[in-house]
Amino acid sequence: MPGAVGRPGWRTFDSCLGRARRSAGVRAPGGRIRNRRSHACRTLWREAREEQSGVNKHKPWIETSYHGVITENNDTVILDPPLVALDKDAPVPFAGEICAFKIHGQELPFEAVVLNKTSGEGRLRAKSPIDCELQKEYTFIIQAYDCGAGPRETAWKKSHKAVVHIQVKDVNEFAPTFKEPAYKAVVTEGKIYDSILQVEAVDEDCSPQYSQICNYEIVTTDVPFAIDRNGNIRNTEKLSYDKQHQYEILVTAYDCGQKPAAQDTLVQVDVKPVCKPGWQDWTKRIEYQPGSGSVPLFPSIHLETCDGAVSSIQITIELHTNYIGKGCDRETYSEKSLQKLCGASSGIIDLLPSPSAATNWTAGLLVDSSEMIFKFDGRQGAKIPDGIVPKNLTDQFTITMWMKHGPSPGVRAEKETILCNSDKTEMNRHHYALYVHNCRLVFLLRKDFDQADTFRPAEFHWKLDQICDKEWHYYVINVEFPVVTLYMDGATYEPYLVTNDWPIHPSHIAMQLTVGACWQGGEVTKPRFAQFFHGSLASLTIRPGKMESQKVISCLQACKEGLDINSLESLGQGIKYHFNPSQSILVMEGDDIGNINHALQKVSYINSRQFPTAGVRRLKVSSKVQCFGEDVCISIPDMDTYVMVLQAIEPQITLRGTDRFWRPAAQFESARGVILFPDIRIVSTLAKAEAPGDLKTTAAPKSAVLEEMLHNLDFCDILVLGGDLDPRQECLELNHSELHQRHLDATNSTAGYSIYGVGSMSRYEQVLRHIRYRNWHSASLEARRFRIKCSELNGRYTSNEFTLEVSVLHEVRVSDKEHVNHLIVQPPFLQSVHHPESRSSIQRSSVVPSIATVVIIISVCMLVFVVAMGVHRVRIAHQHFTEEAEAAKEAEMDWDDSALTITVNPMEKHEAPGRGEDDTEEEEEEEEEEEGDEDISSSSSDSDDSEDQEEERMGRGRRGQSGARHNSGTKCKGPGFSQSERSSGVSSRPFSSPVSEDATTI
């Protein structure tokens, strides 16, 4: 309540009430003062009320309505008109003053305060922050109150009710936000769009000024797009799919207060090409890892027809491999090896072999990227030596070759000779020839008069486009006179023209067989080559007396790579397919697009070679579409892609085994000889990188893991080091049955032994373990060294060079008495006789005295004991020394008859166990006598002069007795020696028994 300042009654009452409280100090319940002064105060209060009731006669007055504005987040309300209350009782105190403004309403965030009671000014303010986003407007009732009749708020009077309408003024506190974080649209190339898509942003502010979006803007620069104030995006130029498949642009928005969006939005525009029929979702490059088997080429491909009505479609997939080897990836073994692998009959003669000492007629020819491909440039030919091909080919024979040939130069093409057998001198008759003339393949075969005397077919002509297409093709000419059949790439072709001729008149003129040109021996001043061939040839062979079967021909020209179909059962109904013989072309046909897509996804590439040729294989997919009776049908463009065959990991071929050993001379001279490689091992490994198991050690280099693998070999060469073999006294031998059982071949010469043919590594191991070396004059031989080297794929992968050194142990003969002394006393050097096939015996004989030596010593002791018991049985207990001497004499006599010899190893020296000091003098005497023997070496040391003289003296008698055997054994039997010779060899009996003459040493 307002106070009663300036009014005497109220002032007297206030002072009275104050003194009463201070004197009493205690207030009674209900606020009554319990003393005598309180009664006086109450009297004064009653008097004041009576006075006031006659003063406050009027109510306060205010406006009937107010309009106000408040800014959000502010507490001041600006009213129109201002808040002022008037009272007609003024200037009467209390009655003419304004004490309060009251607001009527529930939970209103406003309050009204009196600024001046006398003037009646007031203020409307917010009790808490006002948020426009929660409520934009407020409406409520307000009334003004005067101060009444006195200070105790008695008899207050209130004004009429006034309506207050307040509007909250917005503040731009929120930034625009887009309804979507990203927008995406697809457009077709070549068109201008009015609106590609529309972006939209919103603002959470409450007022139209700040809640509305007034502008949009593209933030990304240099893009062919524009946007209007409504958010519509359009392209400003025609878009091209080839130029750019997709555009990504950033867009921002501004409200009407020019506040930008808090975050830009991403607009992605995909450019779709104009619908063009064609294959979709395929890759240009397909990688093939060797050993992967069948790899799908188009796992996700499908055909886009642009809603065209298609009745059927035919697809042709072509694999182009004409630049790989001879037309495709084939095995690179020699022609003989391939013939054997395909089961061809024996007797093939290779007319274009790799140059070597035995086949040197191809040494001067040009080699085209491989030793097995020869290129003829029209200026050279090769003469086949006499005796390579028999003169009479009989009525049945086969000619095979690989040929790559292009159109002949010049308007009038000359004959280009591939193979020609003509007169060597005097005349120029062609007996048989194979040549190309005007892109026609011609085979000439003229019989002699002694074979036929009538008009017979002589020239056979074939006209084929492949002859001059500059691609590799495989040709086989089967002759069964008078019928001649040509096979090209496995397909049969009959001659389109056959001309007859008379037989050739008999003569004694020698013939010359040539390749790449024809020999002109007559009708010229000087014999020379003519009719040169232009092109490439490989694997030119001739097989007299035999025709090749269709199965073998198909095998010889078959590719190891081609197209394949995974799971033929899942192709679907209505799909027809066809492969060509080499599986380089696949044709598929169907009437359902879905089935065609599924079938094409099953097409794969396969390469069955263990080590394929790395490089590119090109693919071409062409399609033909038929529509339902429409004049215009869709056209599907061809698809060009390629398969990249990766490089295979090269194998490391390793030869292992004993690289040095010793054998007695008797074994070298025996009919069986010495087995050189009894424990040879061939191992092939691949080095693969090992993935690190611990992530903490990723910085360390990856270690290589050797993984053993199995594959074939095609040859192993055993080379003699230190000079060729002398056929008069030494040779290398191998049973023919060992080769035949394992389908391998071999050639033998003074330079070494060559085993060839495609076979597993285990087969080659078994054959190498049967190679024997013989030397029937080993007196001057100390050691022989041999080297092995093996190959796979005709030299593409080669092994290490394994070197073996085999040494001869020469026998040393000493006097009979010394023999006895050496046996009674522990001999310094001992060597056992053993089987050459046993590796363990080799190792034992080169380290310590063997069991055979112990048996010999025991046998001699037993012999001495038995003789002594038979002669001096009664006196054995009393005359032991005499009996032992006599027994020794008898032993000497027996050994003289048996010519016992002891083989010693001069490389080793063992101290006899259990010898006492009494033997020292005797040993010193024996060492002086054997001083020359200690320098003998089994591998590299030469014998001294005294030893040579002793050997010569001791060996004369034995040489005279065994000379006939050596003479009969000087000829090396080679692969075909008899079973009796294979069974003969060094005796394994102990030295106590007589030694056979086969064990005679030099």
Helices and strands as residue ranges (DSSP letters): H 8-24, G 29-31, H 36-52, E 65-71, E 77-80, E 98-104, E 110-116, E 121-126, E 137-146, E 162-169, E 177-178, E 182-188, E 197-198, E 201-202, H 208-211, E 213-218, E 225-227, E 232-235, E 246-255, E 265-272, E 278-280, E 285-288, E 294-296, E 302-304, E 310-320, H 335-341, E 349-350, G 360-362, E 366-367, E 373-377, E 382-384, E 396-404, E 416-423, E 430-437, E 440-445, E 456-463, G 465-468, E 472-480, E 483-488, E 491-493, E 497-501, E 511-515, E 518-520, E 528-530, E 534-544, H 550-557, E 561-565, G 568-571, E 576-579, E 585-590, H 593-601, E 603-607, E 615-627, E 639-645, E 652-656, E 660-664, H 665-669, E 674-675, E 681-689, G 695-697, E 704-709, E 712-721, E 730-733, H 736-741, E 745-749, E 752-760, H 761-768, E 772-775, G 778-780, E 783-792, E 797-798, E 802-809, H 816-824, H 839-845, H 851-871, H 880-898, G 917-919, H 920-929, G 933-935, H 945-969, G 974-976, H 979-983, G 997-999
